[in-house]
Amino acid sequence: MADFEVPELKETLDIPKYVDGVMAHSAPYTAKAEFQEALGFPGELPENWQQVALEKMTDLRTRYRSFQVYLDICVKCGACTDKCHYYIGTADPKNMPVARQDLLRKVYRRYFTFAGKYFPKLVGAVDLTKEVLDDWYSYYHQCSQCRRCSVYCPYGIDTAEISMAAREIMDSISIGQKYCNEILGKVFVIGNNLGLPQRALADTLEGLEEEVEEDTGVAVKFPLDQKGAEILLVPPSADFFAEPHVDGLIGYAKVFHEAGASWTMSSYASEAGNFGMFIGSYEVMQKAALRIRKAAIDLGVKRIIFGECGHAWRVAYAFLNTLAGPFDFLDPRYPVPQHICEYTYDLIQKNRLKFNKSENDHMTLTFHDSCNVARATRMGDKPGGQFDIPRAIIKAACNNYVDMPADTIGEATFCCAGGGGILTDDLMEIRVKGALPRMQALKTVSVEDGVTHMAAICAICKSQFTKVIPYYGFTMDQIVSVHQLVSNALVLTGATGENDSSENDEGNTEKE
Amino acid sequence: MSALSVSYAILFYFAFAILVGGLFHKIRQYWRTPTPLKIATTPAPVTQTGVILRMASEIVLFSSLFKSNKWIWIFGWMFHVSLLLIVLRHFRYFVDNTSIIWFWVPLVQPFGVYAAFTMIIGLTGLLARRILVDRVRYISSPSDYLMLLLLISIASSGAMMKFVSHTDIVSVKAFFSGLMTFNFQPLPGDPLLLIHLGLVATLMIIFPISKLLHAPGIFFSPTRNQIDNPREKRHLAPWAAELEAEKAK
């Protein structure tokens, strides 16, 4: 099945002894010059690439406090060394968070610190050579920017910040990753990561309407580009067709239907994801984020709601107001933006949704906390709402729910190993190996509690898991969307029109 | 004044200048560098008070490290608390015992004495981990070992002056008071004392050019010190605002 060794699931998760260089061969395809140039990066390696790279490093050090501080303050205590899923899955020591940071830090020290300039051997400082650059490319694409290490660092050093900076530095000398940068090209030309044009979207949504009506006898709408709608829903584009993502999209539509909400999607901003974050570029990320602002203005909506996608929710929750705000043209009673889970949860709290939980009785569920949602965002008013709200939704829709072990969920959650721009076939080995800790946890609850399915709220998690869990002896249909569970159990009260009168008071928490 | 006293006087002025000047430079650099995005590690406090509590628990209790690794936590915390007690104890060399701020100095003395042992135990534990745990050994540079050895040597030489071979601490106090008031007094030529003071001066000099910057740096760590309120309050760095203004043109 694979041309590499798939890690074995044992009784417990072991922290391996390190094996030098075992993943040094892993590197994604590089982006062609035309894609680099389209994003404003050079297409060819400049002759003085070292100098350009170092200048970029200085530029980033003066623009990002996180980068400067984190380069300086690591004490090499070792607290993070056993926390990265890629280290646990590969045993390559450069996949220990501190060692990954050090790939950049040792160059920073060499050129920008007294000790590194005059006593390089003493502090482990090295020149920026081609070999170092190759290591950067390899190992900064073995980081999913999941921030698990930052939870455990006594100073909160976030390897994601370092790996984003490293990718931006590499882009500044033409070395970009094919997967991320070509996808960003599609967003800017077509409007979504998958390159689905307006026509294709409209067809897909029409097909979904027919399918749902056939299934339920109720005409649930999937509106696209509907001016004057109240809510703009921005789903990750995988929701339009991938499994199990699309079942989640059907779930959102049913929830909106039940709430009697007036909503629409946009073909111009048909992508919740924002790979600009993965490559660390504020400018690229902002350009993608501004599409959502423009769509909201053009359609005249009053609220923006994001679909199930982890990094998208980070960009939406934590960055959107910064990148594309202020959103003073939207209804001030609601937070901007909202997560679909917040929306559904509020309706549940208000008893506006009726569930027939037995529809999900053939499953025993567990929930995978997506890394970006868990450690970089919030849902609701209270810290930790990002853990409670999705679980509350699942429990409202299902009778059988069990959590995975406590040290693998919540803020301690293990990344699916496909985040941060790693979700590409040319990185399959690192994707499979990095999934080990999550697979181990899933196995534990499968064996001990009879868990049959794992729900997720992230397009990348869903795509990654459906692809890698067969390597560990599970089947791909064991991964479900949270709103798929909602879709299964939600009792649709009637045909369209019945709820029109409630259009103006559809349930939701007002902003506090 | 002996040449020895003069050279130690110069050494301490130099070390003090590097420590203060270097820290000032780095703190100013951290202070001035913007944080363009909200990157608090969540769940994070949603109020300023909450952030202060979070930072306090990191700084006083090393709460993240506690979550992470109990061995590093116990040794690291033991070392840092001991260091604090020892530094407080050493105020007796810098505070005039007739001044009104003297009152607390005698109170901390007994704690400072025994802290020497816990400091050495903590540091030795950290050094042992650095040597014995393969992952920690992998990430260690020579400077990481030397830093621990330096601190162990400072603690041991200090403890030896207390428990083995006393030095003339009244003269030591006179020497340091003299440095502060430019009324120079001789330093006793005790080898243990000279080693101890030489190592302390070394520590002061390398402080602002080494990983010891974690001490001021943690206060500037955005993942820990940001309020989790990006939806409620628009966060905009000056350079991002400029970028926006340029685009609007």
Interface residues (C-beta under 8 A of the other chain):
Chain A: I15 K17 Y18 R61 T62 R63 Y64 R65 S66 Q68 V69 Y70 D72 I73 C74 V75 K76 C77 G78 A79 C80 T81 D82 K83 P93 M96 V98 A99 D102 T113 F114 A115 F119 K121 L122 V123 G124 R147 S150 V151 Y152 C153 P154 Y155 G156 I157 D158 E161 Y282 E283 Q286 Y317 A318 F319 N321 T322 G325 P326 P335 V336 P337 A374 R375 A376 T377 R378 D381 K382 P383 G384 Q386 F387 E411 K511
Chain B: K26 Q29 Y30 T33 P34 T35 P36 L37 K38 I39 T41 T42 P43 A44 P45 V46 E58 F62 S64 L65 K67 S68 N69 I72 G76 L126 R129 R130 V133 D134 R135 V136 Y138 I139 S140 S141 P142 S143 D144 L146 I206 I209 S210 K211 L213 H214 G217 I218 F220 S221 P222 T223 R224 D228 P230 R231 E232 R234 H235 L236 A237 W239 A240 L243
